[in-house]
Protein backbone atom coordinates (compact mmCIF):
# COMPACT_ATOMS: atom_id res chain seq x y z
CA UNK A 1 0.00 0.00 0.00
CA UNK A 2 2.87 2.34 0.82
CA UNK A 3 4.17 1.76 -2.68
CA UNK A 4 0.86 2.73 -4.11
CA UNK A 5 0.72 5.97 -2.14
CA UNK A 6 4.21 6.80 -3.28
CA UNK A 7 3.31 6.65 -6.93
CA UNK A 8 -0.07 8.28 -6.49
CA UNK A 9 1.02 11.92 -7.08
CA UNK A 10 2.87 10.78 -10.18
CA UNK A 11 -0.22 8.97 -11.44
CA UNK A 12 -2.41 11.99 -10.79
CA UNK A 13 -0.15 14.14 -12.94
CA UNK A 14 -0.32 11.53 -15.70
CA UNK A 15 -4.06 11.46 -15.29
CA UNK A 16 -4.26 15.23 -15.59
CA UNK A 17 -2.14 15.26 -18.77
CA UNK A 18 -4.14 12.41 -20.28
CA UNK A 19 -7.38 14.04 -19.22
CA UNK A 20 -6.65 17.37 -20.88
CA UNK A 21 -5.82 15.53 -24.11
CA UNK A 22 -9.03 13.50 -23.92
CA UNK A 23 -10.88 16.76 -23.31
CA UNK A 24 -9.24 18.36 -26.35
CA UNK A 25 -10.38 15.50 -28.60
CA UNK A 26 -13.79 15.34 -26.93
CA UNK A 27 -14.40 18.98 -27.89
CA UNK A 28 -14.46 17.96 -31.54
CA UNK A 29 -17.19 15.39 -30.91
CA UNK A 30 -19.25 17.69 -28.77
CA UNK A 31 -19.03 20.78 -31.02
CA UNK A 32 -20.08 18.85 -34.11
CA UNK A 33 -22.88 17.19 -32.16
CA UNK A 34 -23.97 20.64 -31.01
CA UNK A 35 -24.56 22.01 -34.50
CA UNK A 36 -25.43 18.86 -36.48
CA UNK A 37 -26.72 16.38 -33.87
CA UNK A 38 -24.43 13.74 -35.31
CA UNK A 39 -21.47 11.84 -33.89
CA UNK A 40 -18.49 12.35 -36.17
CA UNK A 41 -16.95 8.91 -35.79
CA UNK A 42 -14.13 9.89 -38.13
CA UNK A 43 -12.89 12.40 -35.54
CA UNK A 44 -10.46 9.83 -34.08
CA UNK A 45 -8.84 9.56 -37.51
CA UNK A 46 -8.52 13.34 -37.73
CA UNK A 47 -6.65 13.16 -34.42
CA UNK A 48 -4.44 10.39 -35.86
CA UNK A 49 -3.68 12.41 -39.00
CA UNK A 50 -2.79 15.39 -36.79
CA UNK A 51 -0.23 13.15 -35.09
CA UNK A 52 1.18 12.11 -38.48
CA UNK A 53 1.45 15.71 -39.68
CA UNK A 54 3.33 16.66 -36.50
CA UNK A 55 5.60 13.67 -36.98
CA UNK A 56 6.21 14.62 -40.60
CA UNK A 57 7.20 18.17 -39.73
CA UNK A 58 9.42 17.09 -36.85
CA UNK A 59 11.13 14.43 -38.95
CA UNK A 60 11.66 16.91 -41.77
CA UNK A 61 13.31 19.33 -39.33
CA UNK A 62 15.58 16.58 -38.04
CA UNK A 63 16.47 15.37 -41.53
CA UNK A 64 17.30 18.90 -42.63
CA UNK A 65 19.57 19.03 -39.59
CA UNK A 66 18.20 22.38 -38.54
CA UNK A 67 20.27 23.59 -35.63
CA UNK A 68 18.95 24.84 -32.32
CA UNK A 69 15.79 22.77 -32.12
CA UNK A 70 13.99 24.15 -29.12
CA UNK A 71 10.48 23.22 -27.97
CA UNK A 72 9.60 26.90 -27.66
CA UNK A 73 9.32 27.19 -31.43
CA UNK A 74 9.21 23.58 -32.60
CA UNK A 75 6.09 22.63 -30.61
CA UNK A 76 4.05 25.61 -31.88
CA UNK A 77 5.24 24.82 -35.41
CA UNK A 78 4.11 21.20 -35.14
CA UNK A 79 0.79 22.26 -33.63
CA UNK A 80 0.17 24.87 -36.30
CA UNK A 81 0.70 22.45 -39.17
CA UNK A 82 -1.29 19.65 -37.55
CA UNK A 83 -4.17 21.95 -36.69
CA UNK A 84 -4.33 23.45 -40.16
CA UNK A 85 -4.31 20.08 -41.94
CA UNK A 86 -6.72 18.49 -39.45
CA UNK A 87 -9.04 21.49 -39.61
CA UNK A 88 -9.17 21.47 -43.41
CA UNK A 89 -9.67 17.72 -43.39
CA UNK A 90 -12.62 18.17 -41.05
CA UNK A 91 -14.12 20.78 -43.39
CA UNK A 92 -13.68 18.39 -46.35
CA UNK A 93 -15.33 15.56 -44.44
CA UNK A 94 -18.30 17.76 -43.70
CA UNK A 95 -18.47 19.00 -47.27
CA UNK A 96 -18.18 15.64 -49.03
CA UNK A 97 -19.18 12.94 -46.55
CA UNK A 98 -21.95 14.54 -44.47
CA UNK A 99 -23.44 17.60 -46.15
CA UNK A 100 -24.70 15.77 -49.25
CA UNK A 101 -26.59 13.46 -46.90
CA UNK A 102 -28.21 15.95 -44.57
CA UNK A 103 -29.06 18.30 -47.43
CA UNK A 104 -31.03 15.51 -49.04
CA UNK A 105 -32.93 15.05 -45.82
CA UNK A 106 -31.29 11.78 -44.76
CA UNK A 107 -32.16 10.54 -41.28
CA UNK A 108 -29.57 10.95 -38.55
CA UNK A 109 -28.39 7.42 -39.28
CA UNK A 110 -27.11 8.34 -42.77
CA UNK A 111 -24.31 10.74 -41.77
CA UNK A 112 -23.41 8.41 -38.89
CA UNK A 113 -22.79 5.48 -41.24
CA UNK A 114 -20.97 7.81 -43.60
CA UNK A 115 -18.73 8.80 -40.67
CA UNK A 116 -17.89 5.17 -39.91
CA UNK A 117 -17.04 4.74 -43.60
CA UNK A 118 -14.88 7.87 -43.60
CA UNK A 119 -13.09 6.57 -40.52
CA UNK A 120 -12.19 3.28 -42.21
CA UNK A 121 -11.22 5.12 -45.39
CA UNK A 122 -8.86 7.50 -43.57
CA UNK A 123 -7.22 4.69 -41.57
CA UNK A 124 -6.52 2.75 -44.71
CA UNK A 125 -5.43 5.80 -46.66
CA UNK A 126 -2.79 6.50 -44.02
CA UNK A 127 -1.78 2.84 -43.88
CA UNK A 128 -1.32 2.69 -47.65
CA UNK A 129 0.59 5.93 -47.97
CA UNK A 130 2.61 5.84 -44.74
CA UNK A 131 2.95 2.10 -44.21
CA UNK A 132 1.50 -0.04 -41.48
CA UNK A 133 4.54 0.16 -39.20
CA UNK A 134 4.57 2.65 -36.40
CA UNK A 135 6.37 5.98 -36.66
CA UNK A 136 8.57 7.31 -33.89
CA UNK A 137 8.50 10.87 -32.56
CA UNK A 138 12.05 11.82 -31.58
CA UNK A 139 10.75 13.54 -28.49
CA UNK A 140 13.96 13.02 -26.55
CA UNK A 141 15.79 15.33 -28.96
CA UNK A 142 13.35 18.11 -28.09
CA UNK A 143 12.81 17.48 -24.40
CA UNK A 144 16.00 16.18 -22.73
CA UNK A 145 15.26 13.60 -20.03
CA UNK A 146 16.75 15.86 -17.40
CA UNK A 147 14.05 18.52 -17.84
CA UNK A 148 11.77 17.71 -14.96
CA UNK A 149 10.75 19.16 -11.66
CA UNK A 150 9.87 17.48 -8.37
CA UNK A 151 6.58 18.49 -6.82
CA UNK A 152 5.05 16.76 -3.79
CA UNK A 153 6.71 13.47 -4.57
CA UNK A 154 5.90 13.55 -8.25
CA UNK A 155 8.52 13.95 -10.92
CA UNK A 156 6.95 16.03 -13.68
CA UNK A 157 8.66 16.26 -17.04
CA UNK A 158 8.71 19.49 -19.01
CA UNK A 159 6.72 17.75 -21.73
CA UNK A 160 3.82 17.00 -19.39
CA UNK A 161 3.77 20.62 -18.28
CA UNK A 162 3.74 21.74 -21.92
CA UNK A 163 0.90 19.32 -22.69
CA UNK A 164 -1.25 20.57 -19.86
CA UNK A 165 -0.50 24.18 -20.72
CA UNK A 166 -1.19 23.81 -24.44
CA UNK A 167 -4.42 21.90 -23.90
CA UNK A 168 -5.56 24.29 -21.18
CA UNK A 169 -4.78 27.33 -23.31
CA UNK A 170 -6.71 25.96 -26.26
CA UNK A 171 -9.72 25.13 -24.13
CA UNK A 172 -9.66 28.61 -22.65
CA UNK A 173 -9.35 30.13 -26.12
CA UNK A 174 -12.25 28.09 -27.43
CA UNK A 175 -14.39 29.02 -24.47
CA UNK A 176 -13.69 32.72 -25.00
CA UNK A 177 -14.40 32.40 -28.70
CA UNK A 178 -17.71 30.68 -28.16
CA UNK A 179 -18.86 32.98 -25.36
CA UNK A 180 -17.63 36.35 -26.54
CA UNK A 181 -17.39 36.62 -30.30
CA UNK A 182 -19.90 36.98 -33.10
CA UNK A 183 -18.78 33.65 -34.50
CA UNK A 184 -19.27 31.99 -31.13
CA UNK A 185 -22.76 33.44 -30.85
CA UNK A 186 -23.58 32.07 -34.31
CA UNK A 187 -22.36 28.63 -33.27
CA UNK A 188 -24.54 28.73 -30.15
CA UNK A 189 -27.49 30.03 -32.15
CA UNK A 190 -27.19 27.23 -34.71
CA UNK A 191 -26.83 24.67 -31.92
CA UNK A 192 -29.96 25.92 -30.22
CA UNK A 193 -32.20 26.29 -33.28
CA UNK A 194 -30.75 25.99 -36.75
CA UNK A 195 -33.82 27.25 -38.59
CA UNK A 196 -34.30 30.34 -36.47
CA UNK A 197 -30.60 31.11 -36.72
CA UNK A 198 -30.91 31.05 -40.51
CA UNK A 199 -33.91 33.37 -40.36
CA UNK A 200 -31.90 35.75 -38.17
CA UNK A 201 -29.34 36.00 -40.94
CA UNK A 202 -26.78 33.43 -39.76
CA UNK A 203 -25.15 31.55 -42.62
CA UNK A 204 -25.78 28.10 -41.18
CA UNK A 205 -23.65 26.11 -43.63
CA UNK A 206 -20.68 28.33 -43.02
CA UNK A 207 -21.10 28.08 -39.27
CA UNK A 208 -21.23 24.28 -39.54
CA UNK A 209 -18.07 24.27 -41.68
CA UNK A 210 -16.25 26.54 -39.22
CA UNK A 211 -17.35 24.34 -36.33
CA UNK A 212 -15.85 21.33 -38.08
CA UNK A 213 -12.67 23.30 -38.66
CA UNK A 214 -12.32 24.30 -35.01
CA UNK A 215 -13.18 20.88 -33.57
CA UNK A 216 -10.89 19.08 -36.00
CA UNK A 217 -8.03 21.52 -35.41
CA UNK A 218 -8.20 20.82 -31.67
CA UNK A 219 -8.19 17.09 -32.44
CA UNK A 220 -5.11 17.57 -34.63
CA UNK A 221 -3.35 19.43 -31.82
CA UNK A 222 -4.16 16.58 -29.46
CA UNK A 223 -2.58 14.21 -31.98
CA UNK A 224 0.72 16.08 -31.79
CA UNK A 225 0.65 16.11 -27.97
CA UNK A 226 -0.06 12.37 -27.80
CA UNK A 227 2.64 11.69 -30.40
CA UNK A 228 5.20 13.64 -28.39
CA UNK A 229 4.14 11.93 -25.19
CA UNK A 230 3.91 8.29 -26.27
CA UNK A 231 6.54 8.76 -29.04
CA UNK A 232 4.99 5.98 -31.13
CA UNK A 233 2.12 6.52 -33.52
CA UNK A 234 0.35 4.29 -36.02
CA UNK A 235 -2.61 4.48 -38.37
CA UNK A 236 -4.83 2.71 -35.84
CA UNK A 237 -4.23 5.04 -32.88
CA UNK A 238 -7.37 7.12 -33.58
CA UNK A 239 -9.67 4.22 -32.91
CA UNK A 240 -9.23 3.78 -29.17
CA UNK A 241 -8.36 7.43 -28.48
CA UNK A 242 -11.47 8.43 -30.38
CA UNK A 243 -13.66 6.08 -28.39
CA UNK A 244 -12.17 7.32 -25.12
CA UNK A 245 -12.73 10.93 -26.08
CA UNK A 246 -16.25 10.11 -27.19
CA UNK A 247 -16.76 8.59 -23.73
CA UNK A 248 -15.45 11.80 -22.20
CA UNK A 249 -17.86 13.87 -24.29
CA UNK A 250 -20.82 11.69 -23.28
CA UNK A 251 -19.70 11.71 -19.64
CA UNK A 252 -19.58 15.52 -19.57
CA UNK A 253 -22.82 15.87 -21.55
CA UNK A 254 -22.65 15.65 -25.33
CA UNK A 255 -23.19 19.01 -26.97
CA UNK A 256 -21.84 20.82 -23.91
CA UNK A 257 -18.41 22.39 -24.39
CA UNK A 258 -17.51 22.72 -20.73
CA UNK A 259 -18.82 19.18 -20.27
CA UNK A 260 -16.31 17.83 -22.79
CA UNK A 261 -13.42 19.41 -20.91
CA UNK A 262 -14.72 18.16 -17.58
CA UNK A 263 -15.47 14.68 -18.92
CA UNK A 264 -11.96 14.45 -20.35
CA UNK A 265 -10.37 15.38 -17.02
CA UNK A 266 -12.55 12.97 -15.04
CA UNK A 267 -11.87 10.13 -17.46
CA UNK A 268 -8.11 10.75 -17.46
CA UNK A 269 -7.94 10.86 -13.67
CA UNK A 270 -10.16 7.80 -13.20
CA UNK A 271 -8.07 5.85 -15.66
CA UNK A 272 -4.83 6.73 -13.95
CA UNK A 273 -6.32 5.87 -10.54
CA UNK A 274 -7.51 2.55 -11.92
CA UNK A 275 -3.97 1.87 -13.04
CA UNK A 276 -2.61 2.87 -9.63
CA UNK A 277 -4.94 0.84 -7.48
CA UNK A 278 -5.94 -1.94 -9.83
CA UNK A 279 -4.62 -3.95 -12.67
CA UNK A 280 -3.29 -1.76 -15.51
CA UNK A 281 -4.71 -4.28 -17.95
CA UNK A 282 -8.19 -3.10 -17.01
CA UNK A 283 -7.52 0.53 -17.93
CA UNK A 284 -9.70 0.50 -21.03
CA UNK A 285 -12.37 -1.55 -19.31
CA UNK A 286 -12.76 1.21 -16.73
CA UNK A 287 -13.27 3.84 -19.41
CA UNK A 288 -16.00 1.90 -21.13
CA UNK A 289 -17.70 0.91 -17.89
CA UNK A 290 -17.96 4.66 -17.28
CA UNK A 291 -19.51 5.07 -20.74
CA UNK A 292 -22.10 2.38 -20.05
CA UNK A 293 -22.92 3.65 -16.56
CA UNK A 294 -23.32 7.19 -17.88
CA UNK A 295 -25.63 6.08 -20.66
CA UNK A 296 -27.73 3.99 -18.27
CA UNK A 297 -27.99 6.31 -15.30
CA UNK A 298 -27.40 9.82 -16.61
CA UNK A 299 -27.62 9.88 -20.39
CA UNK A 300 -27.40 13.68 -20.47
CA UNK A 301 -23.98 13.53 -18.78
CA UNK A 302 -22.62 15.40 -15.78
CA UNK A 303 -23.47 18.88 -17.02
CA UNK A 304 -26.42 17.92 -19.18
CA UNK A 305 -26.96 18.81 -22.78
CA UNK A 306 -26.86 22.51 -23.42
CA UNK A 307 -29.10 22.31 -26.43
CA UNK A 308 -32.27 20.86 -24.99
CA UNK A 309 -35.80 21.92 -25.90
CA UNK A 310 -35.39 21.13 -29.53
CA UNK A 311 -38.40 19.54 -31.03
CA UNK A 312 -37.02 17.94 -34.13
CA UNK A 313 -34.19 16.73 -36.41
CA UNK B 1 -44.20 48.07 -58.18
CA UNK B 2 -45.08 47.19 -54.59
CA UNK B 3 -42.41 46.40 -51.98
CA UNK B 4 -43.34 42.72 -51.92
CA UNK B 5 -45.02 41.03 -54.82
CA UNK B 6 -46.13 37.41 -54.61
CA UNK B 7 -47.50 35.82 -57.76
CA UNK B 8 -48.79 32.34 -58.47
CA UNK B 9 -47.22 31.10 -55.23
CA UNK B 10 -47.96 27.42 -54.69
CA UNK B 11 -46.81 24.89 -52.10
CA UNK B 12 -47.92 21.28 -52.10
CA UNK B 13 -46.97 18.86 -49.35
CA UNK B 14 -47.63 15.56 -51.06
CA UNK B 15 -51.34 15.67 -51.79
CA UNK B 16 -52.01 18.64 -49.52
CA UNK B 17 -52.30 22.00 -51.25
CA UNK B 18 -51.11 24.26 -48.42
CA UNK B 19 -50.91 27.34 -50.63
CA UNK B 20 -52.34 27.48 -54.12
CA UNK B 21 -51.77 30.10 -56.81
CA UNK B 22 -51.58 32.97 -54.33
CA UNK B 23 -51.26 36.56 -55.50
CA UNK B 24 -50.39 39.12 -52.82
CA UNK B 25 -48.91 42.61 -52.82
CA UNK B 26 -47.60 44.60 -49.90
CA UNK B 27 -46.83 48.25 -50.51
CA UNK B 28 -44.37 50.58 -48.78
CA UNK B 29 -45.24 51.53 -45.18
CA UNK B 30 -48.41 49.46 -45.22
CA UNK B 31 -49.63 47.26 -42.41
CA UNK B 32 -51.31 44.29 -44.05
CA UNK B 33 -53.19 41.64 -42.11
CA UNK B 34 -53.28 38.02 -43.20
CA UNK B 35 -56.26 36.19 -41.73
CA UNK B 36 -57.92 32.83 -42.19
CA UNK B 37 -58.91 29.79 -40.18
CA UNK B 38 -56.29 27.44 -38.76
CA UNK B 39 -54.60 25.46 -41.51
CA UNK B 40 -55.50 27.96 -44.23
CA UNK B 41 -51.83 28.35 -45.20
CA UNK B 42 -50.91 31.67 -43.56
CA UNK B 43 -47.74 30.49 -41.86
CA UNK B 44 -46.78 28.51 -44.97
CA UNK B 45 -46.82 31.81 -46.88
CA UNK B 46 -44.34 33.24 -44.34
CA UNK B 47 -42.16 30.15 -44.61
CA UNK B 48 -42.13 30.46 -48.40
CA UNK B 49 -41.32 34.18 -48.36
CA UNK B 50 -38.46 33.72 -45.87
CA UNK B 51 -37.01 30.75 -47.75
CA UNK B 52 -37.61 28.06 -45.14
CA UNK B 53 -39.53 26.00 -47.70
CA UNK B 54 -38.88 25.86 -51.42
CA UNK B 55 -42.00 26.83 -53.36
CA UNK B 56 -43.64 24.29 -55.64
CA UNK B 57 -44.38 27.08 -58.12
CA UNK B 58 -44.67 30.85 -58.27
CA UNK B 59 -42.46 33.82 -57.51
CA UNK B 60 -41.70 36.12 -54.61
CA UNK B 61 -40.22 39.45 -55.65
CA UNK B 62 -38.97 42.06 -53.19
CA UNK B 63 -37.77 45.63 -53.32
CA UNK B 64 -40.22 46.97 -55.90
CA UNK B 65 -39.54 44.31 -58.48
CA UNK B 66 -35.77 44.58 -58.18
CA UNK B 67 -34.99 41.48 -56.11
CA UNK B 68 -36.15 37.94 -56.71
CA UNK B 69 -36.39 36.04 -53.40
CA UNK B 70 -37.57 32.69 -54.79
CA UNK B 71 -34.90 30.04 -54.26
CA UNK B 72 -32.61 32.09 -52.02
CA UNK B 73 -31.42 30.63 -48.69
CA UNK B 74 -33.02 32.16 -45.55
CA UNK B 75 -29.95 34.11 -44.40
CA UNK B 76 -29.68 35.86 -47.78
CA UNK B 77 -33.34 36.83 -47.67
CA UNK B 78 -32.83 38.26 -44.19
CA UNK B 79 -29.80 40.21 -45.41
CA UNK B 80 -31.93 41.67 -48.20
CA UNK B 81 -34.33 43.11 -45.63
CA UNK B 82 -37.04 40.62 -44.70
CA UNK B 83 -37.30 39.63 -41.02
CA UNK B 84 -39.88 37.60 -39.17
CA UNK B 85 -41.11 36.27 -35.85
CA UNK B 86 -42.60 32.85 -35.20
CA UNK B 87 -46.01 31.70 -34.09
CA UNK B 88 -44.60 29.73 -31.19
CA UNK B 89 -41.76 31.60 -29.60
CA UNK B 90 -38.37 30.49 -30.83
CA UNK B 91 -35.88 32.55 -28.92
CA UNK B 92 -32.37 31.32 -28.19
CA UNK B 93 -33.40 30.50 -24.66
CA UNK B 94 -29.93 29.81 -23.28
CA UNK B 95 -28.55 33.10 -24.50
CA UNK B 96 -29.06 36.41 -22.76
CA UNK B 97 -31.61 38.93 -23.95
CA UNK B 98 -28.81 41.08 -25.35
CA UNK B 99 -27.17 38.14 -27.12
CA UNK B 100 -30.44 37.29 -28.83
CA UNK B 101 -30.48 40.78 -30.29
CA UNK B 102 -26.82 40.53 -31.28
CA UNK B 103 -27.52 37.33 -33.25
CA UNK B 104 -30.18 39.33 -35.06
CA UNK B 105 -27.59 41.93 -36.10
CA UNK B 106 -25.26 39.35 -37.64
CA UNK B 107 -26.16 40.08 -41.22
CA UNK B 108 -25.40 43.76 -40.61
CA UNK B 109 -21.92 43.33 -39.16
CA UNK B 110 -18.88 42.94 -41.30
CA UNK B 111 -16.44 41.19 -38.97
CA UNK B 112 -15.38 38.27 -41.16
CA UNK B 113 -14.73 34.77 -39.96
CA UNK B 114 -11.08 34.93 -41.02
CA UNK B 115 -10.61 37.95 -38.78
CA UNK B 116 -12.21 36.17 -35.86
CA UNK B 117 -10.12 33.05 -36.36
CA UNK B 118 -6.98 35.14 -36.44
CA UNK B 119 -7.99 36.50 -33.07
CA UNK B 120 -8.79 40.02 -34.12
CA UNK B 121 -11.50 41.37 -31.85
CA UNK B 122 -13.03 43.32 -34.72
CA UNK B 123 -13.07 47.06 -35.01
CA UNK B 124 -14.04 48.48 -31.69
CA UNK B 125 -16.19 51.15 -33.28
CA UNK B 126 -18.33 48.52 -34.95
CA UNK B 127 -18.87 46.63 -31.72
CA UNK B 128 -19.84 49.84 -29.98
CA UNK B 129 -22.24 50.66 -32.81
CA UNK B 130 -23.86 47.21 -32.65
CA UNK B 131 -24.27 47.32 -28.88
CA UNK B 132 -25.73 50.82 -29.01
CA UNK B 133 -28.20 49.64 -31.59
CA UNK B 134 -29.13 46.60 -29.50
CA UNK B 135 -29.80 48.87 -26.53
CA UNK B 136 -31.93 51.13 -28.72
CA UNK B 137 -34.02 48.17 -29.94
CA UNK B 138 -34.51 46.87 -26.40
CA UNK B 139 -35.53 50.39 -25.47
CA UNK B 140 -38.42 50.24 -27.94
CA UNK B 141 -40.30 48.38 -25.24
CA UNK B 142 -39.51 50.86 -22.52
CA UNK B 143 -37.81 49.33 -19.53
CA UNK B 144 -39.33 45.88 -19.96
CA UNK B 145 -36.42 44.37 -21.88
CA UNK B 146 -33.70 46.89 -21.23
CA UNK B 147 -33.60 46.20 -17.50
CA UNK B 148 -33.26 42.46 -18.19
CA UNK B 149 -30.64 42.62 -20.95
CA UNK B 150 -28.18 40.38 -19.12
CA UNK B 151 -30.59 37.62 -18.18
CA UNK B 152 -31.08 34.38 -20.11
CA UNK B 153 -34.07 34.63 -22.44
CA UNK B 154 -35.89 31.73 -20.77
CA UNK B 155 -36.30 33.73 -17.57
CA UNK B 156 -38.52 36.33 -19.30
CA UNK B 157 -42.28 36.44 -18.92
CA UNK B 158 -44.37 35.26 -21.87
CA UNK B 159 -45.22 38.76 -23.12
CA UNK B 160 -41.62 39.90 -22.77
CA UNK B 161 -40.43 36.93 -24.79
CA UNK B 162 -42.78 37.92 -27.58
CA UNK B 163 -41.45 41.49 -27.39
CA UNK B 164 -37.90 40.17 -27.53
CA UNK B 165 -38.76 38.18 -30.66
CA UNK B 166 -39.90 41.38 -32.35
CA UNK B 167 -36.82 43.29 -31.18
CA UNK B 168 -34.59 40.48 -32.44
CA UNK B 169 -36.27 40.56 -35.85
CA UNK B 170 -35.81 44.34 -36.00
CA UNK B 171 -32.12 43.89 -35.24
CA UNK B 172 -31.66 42.60 -38.77
CA UNK B 173 -32.69 46.09 -39.92
CA UNK B 174 -35.53 44.89 -42.15
CA UNK B 175 -37.68 46.83 -44.59
CA UNK B 176 -40.40 44.23 -44.34
CA UNK B 177 -41.33 42.62 -41.03
CA UNK B 178 -43.45 39.48 -40.93
CA UNK B 179 -45.22 38.94 -37.61
CA UNK B 180 -46.81 35.53 -37.01
CA UNK B 181 -49.62 35.92 -34.44
CA UNK B 182 -47.85 38.48 -32.28
CA UNK B 183 -50.85 38.88 -29.96
CA UNK B 184 -51.37 35.17 -29.29
CA UNK B 185 -51.58 34.55 -25.56
CA UNK B 186 -51.55 38.24 -24.63
CA UNK B 187 -54.11 39.86 -22.36
CA UNK B 188 -56.12 42.90 -23.60
CA UNK B 189 -53.75 45.45 -22.04
CA UNK B 190 -50.71 43.76 -23.56
CA UNK B 191 -52.51 43.51 -26.90
CA UNK B 192 -53.16 47.25 -26.95
CA UNK B 193 -49.57 47.94 -26.08
CA UNK B 194 -48.54 45.63 -28.91
CA UNK B 195 -50.73 47.56 -31.37
CA UNK B 196 -49.02 50.79 -30.38
CA UNK B 197 -45.63 49.09 -30.77
CA UNK B 198 -46.48 47.91 -34.29
CA UNK B 199 -47.62 51.41 -35.22
CA UNK B 200 -44.31 52.74 -33.95
CA UNK B 201 -42.45 50.17 -36.01
CA UNK B 202 -44.29 51.34 -39.10
CA UNK B 203 -43.40 54.91 -38.22
CA UNK B 204 -39.74 53.86 -38.49
CA UNK B 205 -40.39 53.15 -42.15
CA UNK B 206 -40.83 49.40 -41.81
CA UNK B 207 -43.61 47.66 -43.70
CA UNK B 208 -45.51 45.06 -41.72
CA UNK B 209 -47.30 41.90 -42.86
CA UNK B 210 -48.96 40.18 -39.93
CA UNK B 211 -50.91 37.01 -39.29
CA UNK B 212 -53.40 37.45 -36.47
CA UNK B 213 -56.48 35.77 -35.09
CA UNK B 214 -57.30 38.63 -32.74
CA UNK B 215 -59.67 40.85 -34.77
CA UNK B 216 -59.06 43.79 -32.43
CA UNK B 217 -55.53 43.97 -33.77
CA UNK B 218 -56.57 43.47 -37.39
CA UNK B 219 -59.31 46.11 -37.17
CA UNK B 220 -57.15 48.47 -35.13
CA UNK B 221 -53.99 48.75 -37.19
CA UNK B 222 -54.26 47.06 -40.59
CA UNK B 223 -54.64 49.23 -43.68
CA UNK B 224 -55.59 46.21 -45.69
CA UNK B 225 -56.66 42.65 -44.94
CA UNK B 226 -56.16 39.50 -47.00
CA UNK B 227 -58.19 36.42 -46.11
CA UNK B 228 -57.03 32.91 -46.96
CA UNK B 229 -58.88 29.63 -46.89
CA UNK B 230 -57.46 26.27 -48.00
CA UNK B 231 -54.40 28.05 -49.35
CA UNK B 232 -56.21 30.43 -51.69
CA UNK B 233 -57.16 34.06 -51.33
CA UNK B 234 -60.89 34.44 -50.72
CA UNK B 235 -61.09 38.16 -49.99
CA UNK B 236 -58.99 41.30 -49.89
CA UNK B 237 -59.63 44.90 -48.94
CA UNK B 238 -60.31 47.07 -45.92
CA UNK B 239 -61.31 45.20 -42.76
CA UNK B 240 -64.96 46.26 -43.03
CA UNK B 241 -65.17 45.03 -46.64
CA UNK B 242 -63.51 41.72 -45.91
CA UNK B 243 -65.70 41.20 -42.88
CA UNK B 244 -68.80 41.51 -45.08
CA UNK B 245 -67.55 39.08 -47.71
CA UNK B 246 -69.74 35.99 -47.88
CA UNK B 247 -66.76 33.69 -48.43
CA UNK B 248 -65.04 35.02 -45.33
CA UNK B 249 -68.16 34.80 -43.23
CA UNK B 250 -68.49 31.20 -44.20
CA UNK B 251 -64.86 30.25 -43.87
CA UNK B 252 -63.86 32.23 -40.87
CA UNK B 253 -65.93 34.80 -39.08
CA UNK B 254 -68.94 32.52 -38.97
CA UNK B 255 -67.05 29.98 -36.95
CA UNK B 256 -65.53 32.62 -34.77
CA UNK B 257 -68.92 34.18 -34.04
CA UNK B 258 -70.18 30.79 -33.02
CA UNK B 259 -67.27 30.37 -30.64
CA UNK B 260 -67.70 33.81 -29.08
Interface residues (C-beta under 8 A of the other chain):
Chain A: X177 X181 X182 X183 X185 X186 X188 X189 X192 X193 X195 X196 X197 X198 X199 X200 X201 X202 X203 X204 X206 X210 X306 X307 X309
Chain B: X50 X51 X52 X73 X74 X75 X78 X79 X83 X84 X86 X90 X92 X93 X94 X95 X99 X102 X103 X104 X106 X107 X108 X109 X111 X113 X116 X117 X121 X122 X168 X169 X171 X172
